Amino acid sequence: MDTLYFLVQQTMFFSIPLLLVSLGGMFSERSGIINIALEGIMIMGAFSSILFISLFGSVFPSTITLIIAIIIACLSGLVFSLLHAYASISVNANQVISGTALNLFAPAFAIYVARFINNVQQITFVNSFRIESVPLLSSIPVIGSLFFKNTYITTYLGFIILILSYVVLYKTRFGLRVRSCGEHPQASDSVGINVHKIRYISVAISGALAGLGGLVFVIPTSTNFNATVAGYGFLALAVLIFGQWNPKRILVAAFFFGFMKTMSAAYSGIPILSSLGIPNSVYKMIPYITTLIVLIFTSKSSKAPTALGVPYDKNIG
């Protein structure tokens, strides 16, 4: 039973950031903007928020520190994503090249600033954010030990954002406009919808969630940040495609890939796997091999938004 608790908790730690970043990518791509810059945005969100925790973590209570870090991660991701929005929407630049440029810039910027401040690129911090047990809820048989012990606020925040994302995308006027801009921007424009504005907002939401995802990835799994999120932004793109740009399916895909990541990162804590004697490098490859296999079998049936990646010019079409 202890192994089950361990597996579930570790899977949550790896799945929630995937969920957040994939939901962010969903908003951008449902509006028609390809966002492969998720990796770079995650790095910027993690860097700015972890740097704050490292410098000011002892000034505030841990809960306040984490809340401020969450806000910083969202804002830095949002601002950074606007560079992609400007290039893709206002300048009609190639969206893949724009995203690639941000992915290359982010780690270089994080390393440079970290070295300028600390003389080393690694940013260490004290992780005092873990909740040992949630009052009352942790005493529930089985469920309490699975979900309400040794957890983080960010875990519950992920599920809240999932629900909000579904409501916003399918139950609000804004969500309808986002979907229409991704399917037929000319038709949207003809009924008075500002396509560029909707796309800017969608990319900004994408950036805020990806920046938050960067922080949520680092907090439960490490006590330092080294200008990388281990390819999680690209893995989130696979989750987004596998989840068919739908919040419910993205949830399932995120937990599937999160479980694969748990197998690769925490296999030593699973008696059956640790006793097999398989080299560490093999386990490390599991999430990425799984990603390739899943995409091979699902890419043909993928139904991306019709106008995804197509620059919009109101004077054409």
N, C-alpha and C positions, 0 to 999 in steps of 0.2 A: 504493500500500500504506500509505503514511503517513496518507492520508485515512481508510482503513479502521480503522487503529489509533486514530486520533483519535475517530472515530464510536463505536467500541465503548467506549472509556474514558469518554467523555462520557455515553453512554447508561447505563453502570454508575453514574456519579455521580448521575444523576437518577432511576434506577430503584430503587436500593436503599432510599432513604427511603420511596418509594411502597410498596415491598414491605413494609417494617417496619410502617408506619402502617396499611396495609390488613390485615395479619395481626392487628394489635391490634384493629382494628374488627371483624374476623371473630370473635374470642373473645367480645367484648361482644354482638354481634348473634346469634351462634349460641346464646347463653344467653337471648336474648329482649329485650335492652336496646338500643334504637336509640342510636347514639353519633355524633351529628353534631358533637360537641364536639372532634373530632380536631384541627381547625385550632387551637383554643385551647390544647389540651394540647400540641401541637407547639411552639407559641410559648412556653409556660411551660418546657418541657424545654430548648428552645434557649436561652432567656434565662438560665436559672439556670446551665447548663453553660458557655455562652460567657462569662458574667460571671466565673465561676470561672477560666476560661482567661485572661481579660484581666487579672485581679487577681493570679493566682498562677502563671501560665504559666512565668515565669522561675525559680520556686523549685524545681520538680521537673524531671527529665528529660522529654522530650516524650512518650515512651511512657507513663510513669506519669501525666503530666498528662492524657493522653487517656483512660486507663482510669478515673481519678477522675471526669473530666467525664462519661463514659458512665454511671457509677453515679449521679451527681448528676442527670443528665437523666432516667434511669429513675425515680428516687425522686420527683423533683418532678412528673413526669407522673403517677405513681401516686397521690400525695397529692392532686393537683388533680382527678384523675378521681373520687376518692371523693366529692367534692361532687356530681357528677352521679349517682353510685351512690346516695347518700343521698336525693337528691330523687326519683329514679326508682323506687327499690326500697322505701325505708322510708316515704316520704311519698306515693308513688303520683302524683307530679306528672307533667305532660305531658312526655314525654321529649324531644320536639323543642324545646320552650320552654326546658327545662333546659340542653340542649346549646347553644342559641343564646345563653343568658345567659353561659355560660362562654366562648364565642367572642368576645363583646363585652368581657368583663372582662379576658381575658388580655393583649391588646395595650395596653389602658389601664394595667394594672398594670405591664407591662414598661417602658412609656414613663415612667411616674411614678418608678419606682425607679431607672431608668437616669439620669434627669435629676437625681434627688436625690443620686446617687453621683458622676456625671461631669459634671453640668451640661448635658449633651447627651443626646439619646435614643439615639444611635448608639453601640454598643459595639464597639470595634476590638480585634483580637487578632492575634498573630503565628501564622501557619499553618506550623508546623514538623512536621506530622504525615505528610506525604506520603512514601511509601516509593519511592525511586528504582528499586530492583529487588530482588526476593526472591531470596536466594541459591539457586543450582541451578535452581529452577523458572523463573527469568527467562531462562535460556539455552535453554529448549526452543524449537525452531523454531516460528514463528508464534504458537502458544499463549502462549509466554512473553512476547512483546511485547504481546499482547492483554490478558492478565489479571494478569501479575506484574511489570509495570513501571509507574511513575508511578501507584501505587494507594494505597489507605488500608486500615488494619486494619478499619475499619467496613464495607468492601465484603464481606470474608470473613465478618464477623460477621452480615451480613444473610442469607447462605446458610445459616449454622449455625442461625440462629433459624428459618428456613424449614423445615429438616429437623426441628427440635425441635417446631415448631408442628404439623406433620403427625403426628408420633409421638404427641404429647400428645392431639391431638384425636381420632385414630382408633385408637390402640393402648393407651390407658390407661383406667382406670375413671373418672378425673376427666373425660376428654374425652367419654366416653359420657354422663356426667351433664350436662355442659354442653349437649350436643346434645339430650338429652331435655327439659331445662328450656326450651329454645327451641322445641321442638315441642309438648310437652304437659305443662306444669308440674303440672297437677292429678294426672296419672298418676305423675309423678316423686315428688310429695309422698306419694302413697298407698303407695309402697314405701319410705318412710323417708328420701328425699333432701331435704335442707334447701335449698329453691329459692332463698331469699333469700341464703343463704351462697354458693351456687354462683354466683349472679349478681354478688354483691359481688366475689368473687375474679376472675371473668371481666372485669368492668369495670376492676379494678385491673391485671390483665395488659394490657388494652387501653391503659390510661393509661401504663404503663411502656414499652410498645413505641412508642406515639405520641410520648412524651417523647424517647425515644431517636431516633426518626425526625426530630425537630426538629433535634437536634444533627447527625445524619448528613447532613441536607439542607444545613446551613450550612457545615460543615467543608470539603468538597471544592470548593465553588462560590464562596466569598467570604472576605474577611478582616475582615468586620464584620457586626453584627447590628442590624437597625433595626426591631425589634418586628413583623416580618412573616415569613411563610414562603410568600408569593406564592400563596396559595390552595391549597397542596399538601394540606391536610387535606381539602378538598372534592374535590380530584382523587382522593385516596385512597378516598373514598366511591364515586366512579365506578368505580375499579378493583375495589373490593369487590363492587359489584353486577355489573359485567361478568364478574368472576371467580366469580360464583355462590357466594360464601361458602366456596369450596374452595381450599385452599393451592396446589394445582398450577395451577389456572386463574388464581388471583391472581398467580402468578409470571409467567405469559404476559401477562396484562393489564398488570402493572406495567412490564414491559419494552416493551410496545407504547406505552404512554403516556409512558414514559421516553424512547423514541426520538422521539416527537412533540415532547417538551419540548426534546430536543437540537436538533432542527431549528429551533426557535424561538429558542433561546438562543445557539447556536454556529454559526449559518448562515454567519457571516463567515469561519469557518475551513474552510468547504467550498467549494472553487473553483467548482463548478458553480452552487451557489445564490448565492454572492456576486456572480457575474457577471451575474445576471438583472436586477439593478436594481430588485427588488421592495422597496417601503418596509418599514422595520423593523417598523412597527406590524402589518403583515400577518403576519409571521412570529410575532410575539408572541401573536397570536390562535389560532395553529394548535392548541395542546393543548386549548384550551377549546372551539373549534368541533368538533374531533374528539370530545371528550367528549359534546357534545350529540348529534352524529350517531350515535355508538355507543349511547348510552342510548335514543335513539328506536327503534333497530332491535332492541335486546335487552331492553328493559324489559317487553315483553309476555310474553316467555318466562322472565322472572325467577322463581326459586323461592325466595323468602325463607323463613326459619324461620316456622312457622305462628303462633307466639305472639309474634313480633317486635313490640315496641311496646305490648303488652297488659300492663298492671299485673297482678301476681298477688296475689290475696287467697285464702288457703287456706280461708276460710269460704264462698267462692262456687264453684260448679261441683263 
